[in-house]
């Protein structure tokens, strides 16, 4: 009989209270040692019932600088503070140790180091092949770092042998071109990992948990699942490891390392299951699991003994405790958009979450800090999109009497259109959750209720929140050349994204042109919808690539792979301007070359340009009421992450908006 996901498990001599794991992930919450923000972040997940958290990859050597660096004993006090904070809740913590190789930053403008002079994908420059003495120094640094982890009270370490970093580079015949004892045969390519683990064991002993994370590559000529099976057998034969974590992908296909909503639940399993097959020590895997029932199925299928639920815990740190209490419907869902958790590292250099505004700011915004109001107020929220619903939810948690008025017959705002686009359906999960929470908390929801300024004031609410969203402009104005809008924007075949997805127009022709002037996901959703209706798509954009805001969360990369494989046909025209729209065709030109005009077929034209805020109600009442808030797209058209954050913070005491990475 398969173990249960909430059953304890022993690794080496360490017992975990359950088999739910927060796998390693970048947070940018700390520099060198744990900050108060990082401690609060991890403590929230410990309080929520998770069994094990493996802290983000931490560099062991100064030739690979990360935000967390385990170079000397200065990290130990931060480790001890972290362990002291999580201890009351029984969650155990490991640290993942790594060196980035040719995908790392080396200080002093020096080139990266790698097994061979094979260029990485991250534009770090051609790496310098490691010398024998440098290899030995880096090997020793892993042992020293592991010893500091043990000294600081961490319960174990995980050696990062996956995802295209230095150990993975040594394993890969695609990258490792060495002809000495460190390259060539699989046995030689495994030697670096073996030496790292031997150095770690010498420093921490046999009774301390040591694991390894491994992943196969999708790149032709890369490390394979069969190769990694042999690697695992060799490590177990020497008694070097206590568990194996099976992952998937590397920098050649980063969209598989952190799968988006385009990937199915368990998408890593076809590869990871091969790595973990017949492994006699505890096995860990991941793959966009959002519920304990989904994780349980992995155990039932005997693929692994522990299941990573990282992004699910970013979205709701209380996932385990709520599920154990029979409150599964109250678990805030991860929507797999990657905008805050992955994209936030690049957009704001700080971990975030589209659906959970408290992420990275748990010290101030954790929901456990919400207290009943001493003097409950009447709160009126006008607008039932993500921003308005979040404001109403938080106000209700404080015990206020909350009224939410929505002009449409359903809640959800613009998400009601977005969730109907192919591939984007999981975005609807967050507004469904918000709606359930509103009714659970007793919010008075008035659907089909359009309110003018006098009607709003007549409610005599103590606090008014305007969350009336935004609307497409449809003037065709493009940011790069704002004085040259296209002619023909008023023709009947020119649509907005809302028109296309919700309008029900069936006669769209054969060829479509999508103008993307925002660089976000909206145009991707439009293209998917057009492909689903059988049209070819020509994408016209002022940007240098497709949907640049989606590049760092891998949804742009995923979309391109999808689009270029469409039989209907896909053409990407970057650095272009839409100049004229006529029945059946459009004229375009390079943004910097307006005389180089080309006419292409276009039976349907969809304009994706910045929206116009709907804020007139706020402007009409802001001088007539003492406490009025403008949030979400009504404040400024942005995305769901900002909308929910606006709604949340509007109802909370003021909190920092910029994180502090200083060591605790």
C-alpha positions as CSV (number, residue, x, y, z in Angstrom):
1,X,0.0,0.0,0.0
2,X,1.3,3.4,-0.9
3,X,2.3,5.9,1.8
4,X,0.0,8.8,2.5
5,X,1.3,12.3,1.6
6,X,0.8,13.3,5.3
7,X,2.7,10.3,6.7
8,X,6.1,10.9,8.2
9,X,9.2,9.7,6.4
10,X,12.8,9.2,7.6
11,X,15.8,10.3,5.6
12,X,19.0,9.0,7.0
13,X,18.1,9.5,10.7
14,X,16.0,12.6,10.2
15,X,12.2,12.3,10.4
16,X,10.0,14.6,8.4
17,X,6.5,15.0,9.7
18,X,5.0,14.7,6.2
19,X,6.1,14.2,2.6
20,X,5.2,17.7,1.4
21,X,8.3,19.6,0.3
22,X,9.0,23.2,-0.7
23,X,11.7,22.7,-3.4
24,X,14.6,25.2,-3.9
25,X,13.7,28.4,-5.6
26,X,15.3,31.8,-6.0
27,X,13.7,34.5,-3.8
28,X,16.2,37.5,-3.9
29,X,15.0,38.1,-0.3
30,X,18.6,37.9,1.1
31,X,22.1,38.9,0.3
32,X,24.8,36.5,1.6
33,X,22.9,35.4,4.7
34,X,19.2,35.2,5.7
35,X,17.3,38.4,6.0
36,X,14.3,39.1,8.3
37,X,12.2,38.9,5.1
38,X,13.5,35.5,4.2
39,X,13.0,34.2,7.8
40,X,9.4,35.5,7.9
41,X,8.7,34.0,4.4
42,X,10.0,30.5,5.5
43,X,8.3,30.7,8.9
44,X,4.9,31.3,7.4
45,X,5.3,28.1,5.4
46,X,6.5,26.2,8.5
47,X,3.5,27.5,10.4
48,X,1.3,26.3,7.6
49,X,2.3,22.7,8.0
50,X,4.9,21.9,5.3
51,X,7.3,19.0,6.2
52,X,10.5,20.2,4.5
53,X,11.8,23.3,2.9
54,X,14.9,23.2,0.8
55,X,16.4,26.8,0.6
56,X,17.3,28.3,-2.7
57,X,20.6,27.4,-4.4
58,X,23.4,28.9,-2.5
59,X,26.9,29.4,-4.0
60,X,29.8,27.8,-2.3
61,X,32.6,29.6,-4.0
62,X,33.4,33.3,-4.9
63,X,33.7,32.5,-8.6
64,X,29.9,32.0,-8.7
65,X,28.2,34.8,-6.9
66,X,24.5,34.5,-6.1
67,X,22.2,36.4,-3.7
68,X,22.8,33.7,-1.1
69,X,26.4,32.9,-0.7
70,X,27.9,30.4,1.7
71,X,31.5,31.4,1.6
72,X,32.5,31.8,5.2
73,X,31.3,31.6,8.8
74,X,29.4,34.9,8.6
75,X,26.4,32.9,7.3
76,X,26.1,30.8,10.5
77,X,24.2,33.3,12.7
78,X,21.6,33.8,10.0
79,X,21.1,30.0,9.8
80,X,20.6,29.8,13.5
81,X,18.0,32.6,13.5
82,X,16.1,30.8,10.7
83,X,16.1,27.5,12.5
84,X,15.1,29.1,15.8
85,X,12.1,30.7,14.0
86,X,10.8,27.6,12.3
87,X,11.6,25.2,15.1
88,X,8.2,25.5,16.9
89,X,6.3,24.3,13.8
90,X,8.3,21.1,13.1
91,X,9.3,21.9,9.5
92,X,12.8,20.8,8.6
93,X,15.2,22.8,6.4
94,X,18.0,21.8,4.0
95,X,20.1,24.2,1.9
96,X,20.8,23.6,-1.7
97,X,24.5,24.1,-2.6
98,X,25.7,24.9,-6.1
99,X,28.1,26.6,-8.4
100,X,26.7,28.1,-11.5
101,X,29.6,27.4,-13.9
102,X,29.1,29.2,-17.2
103,X,25.6,30.4,-16.1
104,X,27.1,32.2,-13.1
105,X,28.2,35.7,-12.4
106,X,31.9,36.0,-11.4
107,X,32.8,39.3,-9.8
108,X,35.3,41.8,-11.2
109,X,34.0,41.5,-14.8
110,X,35.9,38.2,-15.0
111,X,34.6,35.5,-17.4
112,X,32.7,32.6,-15.9
113,X,34.3,29.2,-15.3
114,X,33.1,25.9,-16.7
115,X,34.3,22.4,-17.6
116,X,35.1,23.6,-21.2
117,X,34.9,26.8,-23.2
118,X,31.4,26.1,-24.3
119,X,29.3,29.3,-24.3
120,X,26.2,29.3,-22.0
121,X,22.8,30.6,-23.0
122,X,22.9,33.5,-20.5
123,X,25.3,35.8,-22.4
124,X,27.9,35.7,-19.6
125,X,30.6,35.3,-22.2
126,X,32.8,32.4,-23.3
127,X,33.8,30.6,-20.1
128,X,37.3,29.7,-19.1
129,X,38.0,26.0,-18.7
130,X,38.6,25.1,-15.1
131,X,42.2,24.1,-14.2
132,X,42.8,21.1,-12.0
133,X,43.6,23.2,-9.0
134,X,40.5,25.2,-9.5
135,X,38.4,22.1,-9.6
136,X,39.9,20.9,-6.4
137,X,39.3,24.2,-4.7
138,X,35.6,24.3,-5.8
139,X,35.1,20.7,-4.6
140,X,36.5,21.6,-1.2
141,X,34.2,24.6,-1.0
142,X,31.2,22.4,-1.2
143,X,32.4,20.5,1.9
144,X,33.2,23.6,3.8
145,X,29.7,25.1,3.0
146,X,28.0,21.9,4.1
147,X,29.9,22.0,7.4
148,X,28.7,25.6,7.9
149,X,25.1,24.4,7.3
150,X,25.4,21.7,9.9
151,X,27.1,24.2,12.3
152,X,24.2,26.6,11.8
153,X,21.6,24.0,12.6
154,X,20.2,23.3,9.2
155,X,19.0,19.7,8.9
156,X,20.7,18.7,5.7
157,X,22.1,19.8,2.3
158,X,21.1,19.2,-1.3
159,X,23.8,19.2,-4.0
160,X,22.5,20.9,-7.1
161,X,23.4,18.6,-10.0
162,X,20.6,19.7,-12.3
163,X,19.3,22.6,-14.5
164,X,22.5,23.5,-16.3
165,X,24.7,24.6,-13.5
166,X,28.3,23.5,-13.0
167,X,27.8,19.9,-11.8
168,X,25.2,19.4,-14.6
169,X,27.7,20.9,-17.1
170,X,30.3,18.3,-16.0
171,X,27.7,15.6,-16.5
172,X,26.7,16.8,-20.0
173,X,28.6,15.6,-23.0
174,X,27.2,18.6,-24.8
175,X,29.1,21.0,-22.5
176,X,31.9,18.9,-21.1
177,X,34.5,18.5,-23.9
178,X,37.4,17.7,-21.6
179,X,39.9,15.0,-22.4
180,X,41.3,14.4,-18.9
181,X,39.9,12.5,-16.0
182,X,37.0,14.9,-15.7
183,X,35.6,14.4,-19.2
184,X,34.9,11.9,-21.9
185,X,33.2,8.8,-20.5
186,X,30.2,9.0,-18.3
187,X,32.3,7.6,-15.5
188,X,34.7,10.5,-15.9
189,X,31.9,13.1,-16.3
190,X,30.4,11.9,-13.0
191,X,33.7,12.3,-11.2
192,X,33.2,16.0,-10.3
193,X,29.8,15.2,-8.6
194,X,31.3,12.2,-6.8
195,X,34.3,14.3,-5.5
196,X,31.9,17.0,-4.3
197,X,29.8,14.5,-2.4
198,X,32.9,12.9,-0.9
199,X,34.1,16.3,0.3
200,X,30.7,16.9,1.8
201,X,30.7,13.6,3.6
202,X,34.1,14.1,5.0
203,X,33.0,17.4,6.6
204,X,29.5,16.5,7.8
205,X,29.8,12.8,8.5
206,X,27.4,9.9,7.7
207,X,24.6,10.9,10.0
208,X,23.8,14.2,8.3
209,X,21.3,14.3,5.4
210,X,22.9,14.8,2.0
211,X,20.8,14.6,-1.2
212,X,21.3,15.4,-4.8
213,X,19.0,17.0,-7.4
214,X,19.3,15.8,-11.0
215,X,17.6,16.5,-14.3
216,X,17.9,15.3,-17.9
217,X,18.3,17.8,-20.7
218,X,16.0,18.3,-23.6
219,X,18.9,19.5,-25.8
220,X,20.2,17.0,-28.4
221,X,23.5,15.6,-27.1
222,X,22.8,16.5,-23.5
223,X,22.6,14.3,-20.4
224,X,19.9,11.7,-20.6
225,X,17.6,9.9,-18.1
226,X,19.5,6.6,-18.8
227,X,22.8,8.3,-18.0
228,X,21.4,9.7,-14.8
229,X,20.2,6.2,-13.7
230,X,23.8,5.1,-13.9
231,X,25.0,8.2,-12.0
232,X,22.5,7.6,-9.2
233,X,23.5,3.9,-8.9
234,X,27.1,4.9,-8.6
235,X,26.4,7.4,-5.8
236,X,24.2,5.0,-3.9
237,X,26.9,2.2,-4.2
238,X,29.4,4.5,-2.4
239,X,26.8,5.5,0.2
240,X,27.2,9.2,-0.7
241,X,23.6,10.3,-0.7
242,X,20.4,9.9,1.4
243,X,17.8,10.9,-1.2
244,X,17.5,11.8,-4.9
245,X,15.4,14.7,-6.3
246,X,14.3,14.1,-9.8
247,X,13.7,17.3,-11.9
248,X,13.6,18.2,-15.6
249,X,15.2,20.6,-18.0
250,X,18.1,23.0,-18.1
251,X,18.9,26.4,-19.6
252,X,18.4,25.1,-23.2
253,X,14.6,24.7,-22.4
254,X,14.0,26.8,-19.3
255,X,10.3,26.5,-19.7
256,X,10.5,23.0,-18.5
257,X,12.4,23.9,-15.3
258,X,9.4,26.0,-14.0
259,X,6.4,24.9,-16.1
260,X,3.7,27.4,-16.8
261,X,0.0,26.9,-17.0
262,X,0.6,25.6,-20.5
263,X,2.1,22.4,-19.0
264,X,-0.1,19.8,-17.4
265,X,0.0,18.8,-13.8
266,X,2.9,16.3,-13.3
267,X,4.6,17.4,-16.5
268,X,8.1,16.5,-15.1
269,X,7.1,12.9,-14.3
270,X,7.8,11.3,-17.7
271,X,11.5,12.3,-17.3
272,X,11.9,12.3,-13.6
273,X,10.3,8.9,-13.1
274,X,13.0,7.4,-15.2
275,X,15.7,8.9,-13.1
276,X,14.0,7.7,-9.9
277,X,13.1,4.2,-11.2
278,X,14.1,1.4,-8.8
279,X,16.0,3.9,-6.5
280,X,16.1,2.3,-3.0
281,X,16.5,5.5,-1.1
282,X,13.9,8.3,-0.6
283,X,12.8,9.9,-3.8
284,X,11.6,13.5,-4.4
285,X,10.0,15.0,-7.5
286,X,7.9,18.0,-8.5
287,X,5.8,19.1,-11.5
288,X,3.3,21.9,-10.8
289,X,1.3,20.0,-8.2
290,X,-1.3,22.3,-6.5
291,X,-3.3,20.0,-4.1
292,X,-2.5,17.2,-1.7
293,X,-4.7,14.9,-3.8
294,X,-2.5,15.5,-6.8
295,X,0.6,14.9,-4.7
296,X,-0.9,11.7,-3.3
297,X,-1.3,10.3,-6.8
298,X,2.5,10.5,-7.3
299,X,2.9,8.3,-4.2
300,X,0.2,6.0,-5.3
301,X,2.0,5.5,-8.6
302,X,5.2,4.7,-6.8
303,X,7.1,7.4,-8.7
304,X,8.4,9.2,-5.6
305,X,8.2,9.2,-1.8
306,X,8.0,13.0,-1.4
307,X,6.4,15.6,-3.6
308,X,7.5,19.2,-4.2
309,X,4.7,21.8,-4.0
310,X,6.7,25.0,-4.2
311,X,4.5,27.4,-6.1
312,X,1.4,26.1,-4.4
313,X,3.0,27.1,-1.1
314,X,4.0,30.5,-2.4
315,X,0.4,31.1,-3.3
316,X,-0.9,29.8,0.1
317,X,1.6,29.0,2.9
318,X,-1.3,27.3,4.8
319,X,-2.0,24.7,2.1
320,X,-1.2,21.8,4.3
321,X,-3.0,23.0,7.5
322,X,-6.1,24.1,5.6
323,X,-6.2,20.7,3.8
324,X,-5.8,18.8,7.0
325,X,-8.7,20.8,8.5
326,X,-11.0,19.8,5.7
327,X,-10.9,23.4,4.2
328,X,-9.5,22.5,0.8
329,X,-11.8,25.1,-0.8
330,X,-10.2,27.8,1.2
331,X,-6.7,27.1,-0.2
332,X,-5.7,30.0,-2.4
333,X,-4.8,28.5,-5.8
334,X,-1.5,28.9,-7.7
335,X,-2.5,29.8,-11.3
336,X,1.0,28.8,-12.7
337,X,1.5,32.2,-14.4
338,X,5.1,32.6,-13.1
339,X,4.6,36.4,-13.1
340,X,5.5,37.0,-9.5
341,X,7.5,34.0,-8.4
342,X,9.8,33.8,-11.4
343,X,9.1,37.0,-13.3
344,X,9.2,39.0,-10.1
345,X,12.9,38.2,-9.7
346,X,13.6,40.1,-12.9
347,X,10.8,42.7,-12.8
348,X,11.2,43.8,-9.2
349,X,14.3,41.8,-8.1
350,X,12.2,40.4,-5.3
351,X,10.0,37.3,-5.0
352,X,6.3,37.9,-5.4
353,X,3.1,36.1,-6.3
354,X,0.2,37.2,-8.5
355,X,-2.4,35.8,-6.1
356,X,-0.7,36.3,-2.8
357,X,0.4,40.0,-2.2
358,X,2.0,39.1,1.2
359,X,4.8,37.1,-0.4
360,X,8.2,38.6,0.6
361,X,6.4,40.9,3.0
362,X,5.1,38.3,5.5
363,X,6.6,40.4,8.4
364,X,4.0,43.0,7.7
365,X,1.3,41.4,5.5
366,X,0.9,37.8,6.6
367,X,-2.8,37.2,7.0
368,X,-2.2,35.9,10.6
369,X,-1.5,39.5,11.4
370,X,-5.0,40.7,10.5
371,X,-6.9,41.6,13.6
372,X,-10.6,42.3,14.1
373,X,-11.3,46.1,13.8
374,X,-11.9,47.8,17.1
375,X,-14.6,49.8,15.4
376,X,-16.1,48.0,12.5
377,X,-16.9,50.2,9.5
378,X,-19.2,50.1,6.5
379,X,-17.1,49.5,3.4
380,X,-18.4,49.9,-0.1
381,X,-16.4,48.4,-3.0
382,X,-17.5,49.4,-6.5
383,X,-16.2,46.9,-9.0
384,X,-16.0,43.1,-8.7
385,X,-12.8,42.3,-10.5
386,X,-9.6,40.9,-8.8
387,X,-8.8,44.2,-7.2
388,X,-12.2,44.9,-5.9
389,X,-12.8,41.4,-4.6
390,X,-9.4,41.4,-2.8
391,X,-10.3,44.7,-1.1
392,X,-13.7,43.3,0.0
393,X,-12.1,40.1,1.2
394,X,-9.5,41.8,3.4
395,X,-12.0,44.2,4.8
396,X,-14.3,41.3,5.7
397,X,-11.4,39.5,7.4
398,X,-11.1,42.6,9.6
399,X,-14.8,42.4,10.6
400,X,-16.1,45.3,8.6
401,X,-19.5,45.3,7.1
402,X,-18.7,45.0,3.4
403,X,-20.9,45.7,0.3
404,X,-19.5,44.8,-3.2
405,X,-21.4,46.3,-6.1
406,X,-20.7,44.9,-9.6
407,X,-22.4,46.2,-12.8
408,X,-22.0,42.9,-14.6
409,X,-24.1,39.8,-13.8
410,X,-20.9,37.9,-12.6
411,X,-17.8,38.7,-10.6
412,X,-14.3,38.5,-12.1
413,X,-13.9,41.6,-14.3
414,X,-11.5,41.2,-17.2
415,X,-10.5,37.8,-16.0
416,X,-13.8,36.5,-17.2
417,X,-12.6,37.1,-20.8
418,X,-9.0,36.0,-20.1
419,X,-9.9,32.6,-18.7
420,X,-11.8,31.8,-21.9
421,X,-8.6,32.0,-24.0
422,X,-6.9,28.7,-24.8
423,X,-4.2,27.8,-22.4
424,X,-5.2,30.6,-19.9
425,X,-8.1,28.9,-18.1
426,X,-6.3,28.5,-14.8
427,X,-6.2,32.3,-14.4
428,X,-9.9,32.0,-13.5
429,X,-9.1,29.9,-10.5
430,X,-8.1,32.9,-8.5
431,X,-11.3,34.9,-9.0
432,X,-13.3,31.8,-8.3
433,X,-11.5,31.5,-5.0
434,X,-12.0,35.1,-4.2
435,X,-15.8,34.8,-4.9
436,X,-16.0,31.8,-2.6
437,X,-14.2,33.7,0.1
438,X,-16.5,36.7,-0.2
439,X,-19.6,34.5,0.4
440,X,-17.9,32.6,3.2
441,X,-17.0,35.8,4.9
442,X,-20.5,37.3,4.6
443,X,-19.8,40.0,2.1
444,X,-23.0,41.5,0.6
445,X,-22.5,41.1,-3.1
446,X,-24.8,43.1,-5.4
447,X,-24.5,41.9,-9.0
448,X,-26.0,43.8,-11.9
449,X,-25.7,46.9,-9.9
450,X,-24.5,50.0,-11.7
451,X,-23.8,52.9,-9.4
452,X,-23.4,56.6,-10.1
453,X,-21.6,59.0,-7.8
454,X,-24.7,60.1,-5.9
455,X,-25.8,56.5,-5.4
456,X,-22.4,55.7,-4.0
457,X,-22.5,58.6,-1.5
458,X,-26.1,57.7,-0.6
459,X,-24.9,54.4,0.9
460,X,-23.1,56.5,3.6
461,X,-20.2,54.1,3.7
462,X,-17.3,54.9,6.0
463,X,-14.8,53.7,3.3
464,X,-15.3,53.7,-0.4
465,X,-13.1,51.7,-2.8
466,X,-13.4,52.3,-6.6
467,X,-12.2,49.3,-8.6
468,X,-14.0,49.9,-11.9
469,X,-11.2,48.6,-14.1
470,X,-10.3,49.8,-17.6
471,X,-11.4,49.6,-21.2
472,X,-9.7,49.1,-24.6
473,X,-8.8,52.4,-26.2
474,X,-9.2,51.2,-29.8
475,X,-7.6,54.3,-31.3
476,X,-4.6,52.3,-32.6
477,X,-2.1,54.7,-31.0
478,X,1.3,53.0,-30.7
479,X,3.9,54.0,-28.2
480,X,6.9,54.2,-30.5
481,X,5.2,56.5,-33.0
482,X,2.2,58.0,-31.1
483,X,1.6,60.8,-33.6
484,X,0.9,58.2,-36.4
485,X,-2.1,56.1,-35.5
486,X,-3.3,53.8,-38.3
487,X,-6.1,54.7,-40.5
488,X,-9.1,52.4,-40.5
489,X,-9.4,51.6,-36.8
490,X,-13.2,52.1,-37.0
491,X,-13.7,49.3,-39.6
492,X,-15.9,46.4,-38.5
493,X,-13.2,43.8,-38.7
494,X,-11.0,45.7,-36.2
495,X,-11.5,44.1,-32.8
496,X,-10.2,44.3,-29.2
497,X,-9.2,41.2,-27.3
498,X,-12.5,41.4,-25.4
499,X,-14.4,41.6,-28.8
500,X,-12.6,38.5,-30.1
501,X,-13.0,36.3,-27.0
502,X,-16.4,37.3,-25.8
503,X,-18.0,38.9,-28.8
504,X,-19.0,35.7,-30.6
505,X,-18.1,36.9,-34.1
506,X,-17.8,33.9,-36.3
507,X,-16.9,35.3,-39.7
508,X,-13.2,36.1,-39.2
509,X,-11.7,35.1,-42.5
510,X,-8.4,33.2,-42.9
511,X,-5.7,35.7,-42.0
512,X,-5.4,37.8,-38.8
513,X,-3.0,40.5,-37.8
514,X,-2.4,41.1,-34.1
515,X,-0.9,44.4,-33.0
516,X,0.9,44.1,-29.7
517,X,1.9,47.4,-28.1
518,X,1.9,46.2,-24.5
519,X,4.3,43.3,-24.5
520,X,2.2,41.3,-22.0
521,X,0.2,38.1,-22.2
522,X,-2.9,39.6,-23.7
523,X,-1.7,39.4,-27.3
524,X,-0.6,35.8,-26.7
525,X,-4.1,34.9,-25.6
526,X,-5.4,36.7,-28.7
527,X,-3.2,34.7,-31.0
528,X,-4.1,31.4,-29.3
529,X,-7.8,32.3,-29.8
530,X,-7.3,33.1,-33.4
531,X,-5.4,29.8,-34.0
532,X,-8.2,28.0,-32.3
533,X,-10.6,29.5,-34.9
534,X,-8.4,28.4,-37.8
535,X,-6.7,31.6,-38.8
536,X,-3.1,32.3,-39.6
537,X,-1.5,35.0,-37.4
538,X,0.9,37.8,-38.2
539,X,2.2,39.4,-35.0
540,X,3.2,43.1,-35.4
541,X,5.0,44.7,-32.5
542,X,7.2,47.6,-31.7
543,X,9.3,45.4,-29.4
544,X,12.4,43.4,-30.2
545,X,10.8,40.1,-29.4
546,X,7.4,38.5,-28.7
547,X,5.8,39.8,-25.5
548,X,8.9,40.9,-23.6
549,X,7.1,41.1,-20.3
550,X,6.6,37.3,-20.6
551,X,10.2,36.4,-21.4
552,X,11.4,36.1,-17.9
553,X,8.5,33.9,-16.7
554,X,9.0,31.6,-19.7
555,X,5.4,32.1,-21.0
556,X,6.7,33.9,-24.0
557,X,9.2,31.1,-24.8
558,X,6.4,28.6,-24.4
559,X,4.0,30.6,-26.6
560,X,6.6,30.8,-29.4
561,X,7.2,27.1,-29.4
562,X,3.4,26.7,-29.6
563,X,2.9,29.3,-32.4
564,X,5.7,28.2,-34.7
565,X,4.3,24.7,-34.7
566,X,0.9,25.8,-35.8
567,X,-0.3,24.5,-39.2
568,X,-2.3,27.7,-39.7
569,X,1.0,29.7,-40.0
570,X,2.7,32.2,-37.8
571,X,4.8,35.3,-38.7
572,X,6.5,37.5,-36.1
573,X,7.3,41.0,-37.2
574,X,9.3,42.8,-34.5
575,X,10.2,46.5,-34.5
576,X,7.2,47.2,-36.8
577,X,4.5,49.8,-36.9
578,X,0.9,49.3,-38.1
579,X,0.2,52.2,-40.5
580,X,-3.0,51.5,-42.4
581,X,-6.0,49.1,-42.0
582,X,-8.2,48.4,-45.0
583,X,-10.8,45.7,-45.8
584,X,-8.8,42.5,-46.2
585,X,-5.3,43.9,-45.7
586,X,-3.0,46.2,-43.6
587,X,0.1,48.2,-44.4
588,X,3.0,48.0,-42.0
589,X,6.6,49.3,-41.9
590,X,9.7,49.0,-39.7
591,X,9.4,51.4,-36.8
592,X,12.6,53.2,-37.8
593,X,11.9,53.1,-41.6
594,X,8.5,54.5,-42.3
595,X,9.0,54.6,-46.1
596,X,9.6,50.8,-46.3
597,X,5.9,49.9,-46.4
598,X,4.6,46.4,-47.0
599,X,1.0,45.3,-47.4
600,X,-0.1,41.9,-46.0
601,X,-3.5,40.1,-45.9
602,X,-5.6,40.8,-42.8
603,X,-9.3,39.6,-42.7
604,X,-9.3,40.3,-38.9
605,X,-7.2,42.9,-37.0
606,X,-6.9,42.8,-33.2
607,X,-5.5,45.8,-31.4
608,X,-3.7,45.1,-28.2
609,X,-2.7,48.5,-26.9
610,X,-2.6,50.1,-23.4
611,X,-6.1,50.4,-21.9
612,X,-7.9,53.5,-20.6
613,X,-8.7,53.6,-16.9
614,X,-12.4,53.9,-15.9
615,X,-12.0,56.3,-13.0
616,X,-14.7,59.0,-13.4
617,X,-16.5,57.8,-10.3
618,X,-13.4,58.4,-8.2
619,X,-12.9,61.8,-9.7
620,X,-16.5,62.8,-9.0
621,X,-16.5,61.8,-5.3
622,X,-13.0,62.2,-4.1
623,X,-13.6,65.7,-2.8
624,X,-17.0,64.7,-1.4
625,X,-16.0,61.9,0.9
626,X,-13.1,61.7,3.4
627,X,-12.0,58.1,2.7
628,X,-11.9,57.0,-1.0
629,X,-9.5,54.6,-2.5
630,X,-8.7,54.1,-6.3
631,X,-7.2,50.7,-7.0
632,X,-6.5,48.2,-9.8
633,X,-6.8,49.1,-13.4
634,X,-9.0,52.0,-12.5
635,X,-5.8,53.5,-11.0
636,X,-3.6,52.4,-13.9
637,X,-4.1,49.5,-16.3
638,X,-1.6,46.8,-15.4
639,X,-1.9,43.1,-14.7
640,X,-3.6,40.8,-12.2
641,X,-0.7,40.8,-9.8
642,X,-0.8,44.5,-9.3
643,X,-4.6,44.6,-9.2
644,X,-4.8,42.1,-6.3
645,X,-1.9,43.8,-4.5
646,X,-3.7,47.2,-4.8
647,X,-6.8,45.7,-3.3
648,X,-5.0,44.0,-0.5
649,X,-2.8,46.9,0.6
650,X,-5.7,49.4,0.4
651,X,-7.3,47.6,3.3
652,X,-4.1,46.9,5.4
653,X,-2.0,49.3,7.5
654,X,0.8,50.9,5.5
655,X,3.7,48.5,4.8
656,X,7.0,48.8,3.0
657,X,6.8,48.4,-0.8
658,X,10.6,47.8,-1.2
659,X,12.1,44.8,0.4
660,X,15.1,44.8,2.8
661,X,17.8,42.2,2.1
662,X,20.0,43.1,5.1
663,X,21.1,40.0,7.1
664,X,18.9,39.4,10.1
